[in-house]
């Protein structure tokens, strides 16, 4: 080994060793403080079926409204490399699963039509309802469950994820054309669907075993809606992030006010409204996930 290589290796060792020691010390302190408590004895009763999406490189059209000058344009498409696997619920949360949370007073009742079929996905839930369920499930399992981001869903949905491109010439100067193209595409998709929620598994599985994505239940994400303003030359001018309006994804993306339970009554900020609003969750596999869950349980995190 050359002197330069030896010096580089020694420098890396000097950097890595303190980090390793700090990590080990942090884990030890967390353990002594009770952050790594054993999972609840009843955790298995609440474990949902999951699928693990393996790392890969995929194409992703960014969420948000893009406006160049005064004209709306399609969001850019980029290549994303995920080096970590994603553990996500195979099915959307069902009525029976959600009702267990309601029975314990941890979740608000869903605004879905009365039915005895508990094998349906829960609908009539808003963003806060989904967040409440994630906190409750985390407490029941001792794991850290959260809503997926828009990009998480794109990663998990694979070929089923919608491409919101209008296909118009990006140099088009008539803003109405994009709005009309989006409306026509979404209306055509709606005309082919029965809006009534169907039993889980009715819409099949994608290439990763994820079930029912892109059926007639849109799924809440943790992603806030964005409006990205560009100069005429395409460079970025500014980004307006609108939290309180979250991206829901189904056959198309639907930025929706976070308090809305029934989108057919209004609340969709852009485009045609979803048929139904439901959700599924992702589980953190990070070594520090128990710490996050303990912090959340103590009311210090969402």
C-alpha positions, -999 to +999 in steps of 0.1 A: +000+000+000+013+034-009+020+061+016-009+082+003-033+052+005-021+044+040-027+080+050-062+080+035-071+047+052-058+060+086-079+092+081-110+072+074-103+050+105-099+082+126-133+094+114-152+062+116-140+051+151-154+082+169-187+078+150-189+041+160-181+049+196-207+077+197-233+054+181-226+026+206-227+051+235-260+065+222-275+030+219-263+022+254-278+053+269-311+048+250-313+012+263-307+023+299-333+050+295-359+024+284-361+034+248-355-002+237-382-017+257-395-051+247-424-052+222-459-054+238-469-090+245-500-085+223-480-070+194-486-099+171-523-094+173-520-060+155-493-068+130-505-060+095-493-080+065-465-062+047-443-064+016-407-054+013-398-033-017-361-040-026-337-012-035-336-002-071-334+027-095-367+040-109-382+069-128-402+094-108-422+124-119-420+150-091-451+160-072-464+195-073-477+222-096-450+236-119-455+270-135-430+285-159-436+322-162-474+322-161-480+289-178-485+255-161-462+228-173-456+191-165-434+184-135-400+171-144-392+134-144-360+122-128-341+090-121-341+081-084-319+055-068-331+040-035-305+021-016-327+011+012-356-014+012-391-002+021-415-021+043-451-012+036-485-026+043-496-050+016-532-038+018-548-005+027-560-003+064-593-021+067-625-011+084-620-037+112-584-026+118-594+011+120-624+004+141-602-013+167-585+021+171-618+039+173-630+015+200-601+025+222-608+061+217-575+068+198-591+074+164-621+094+153-649+075+136-646+073+099-672+090+077-678+059+055-713+045+047-726+020+073-717-015+063-711-049+079-683-059+056-652-053+077-630-066+049-634-033+030-606-007+031-615+021+056-626+052+037-640+085+049-608+093+068-587+125+067-550+131+071-552+135+108-572+103+112-544+084+093-518+100+116-538+090+147-540+054+135-502+054+128-495+065+164-519+039+178-505+011+157-470+021+167-480+019+204-496-015+199-467-031+181-437-012+196-426-003+160-425+030+142-453+033+116-459+064+095-476+076+064-455+071+032-443+100+013-454+105-023-420+092-035-423+062-011-456+053-028-440+057-063-412+034-052-437+008-039-463+011-066-438+005-095-456+004-128-489+011-112-479+046-101-497+073-122-478+096-146-495+130-144-479+144-176-504+161-199-482+154-230-486+190-241-458+210-258-438+225-229-436+257-249-474+260-251-485+295-241-521+288-234-525+278-197-561+266-202-549+237-224-531+219-196-560+223-173-584+209-199-560+180-207-557+171-170-594+172-165-602+151-196-576+125-186-589+123-150-626+123-161-620+095-185-603+074-158-632+081-134-658+070-160-643+035-160-646+030-122-672+019-098-667+043-069-680+020-042-651+006-021-644-031-028-630-058-005-593-059-001-575-077-029-602-068-055-577-047-076-549-073-077-512-070-070-484-052-086-449-066-095-438-063-058-469-079-042-485-045-032-523-049-034-550-026-046-529+004-054-546+026-080-581+011-075-608+035-063-593+044-029-568+072-029-541+070-003-529+098+020-492+106+020-470+127+043-461+150+013-473+186+014-486+200-018-461+224-036-463+251-062-430+255-080-424+287-099-399+288-127-385+317-147-391+317-185-357+300-190-367+271-168-346+279-138-363+278-104-377+310-090-393+298-058-412+270-041-444+275-021-450+245+002-487+242+013-489+221+044-525+216+053-530+203+017-515+168+013-509+147-017-533+117-020-525+092-047-547+068-066-553+066-104-540+102-103-525+125-077-550+147-058-537+174-035-565+174-008-572+195+022-560+175+052-593+178+071-614+164+043-630+129+048-654+128+019-637+143-012-669+142-032-681+171-011-652+193-020-617+199-007-596+187-037-572+216-044-562+206-079-580+185-105-609+161-101-615+148-066-608+112-054-636+087-052-626+077-016-598+085+009-580+058+027-544+049+036-517+024+042-485+028+064-448+022+061-427+007+089-393+021+097-365-006+097-339+019+110-320+008+141-332+040+159-369+033+151-376+023+187-362+056+199-385+075+175-414+054+188-406+061+224-402+099+216-436+098+199-452+079+228-440+106+252-457+132+230-426+148+216-430+138+180-459+134+155 
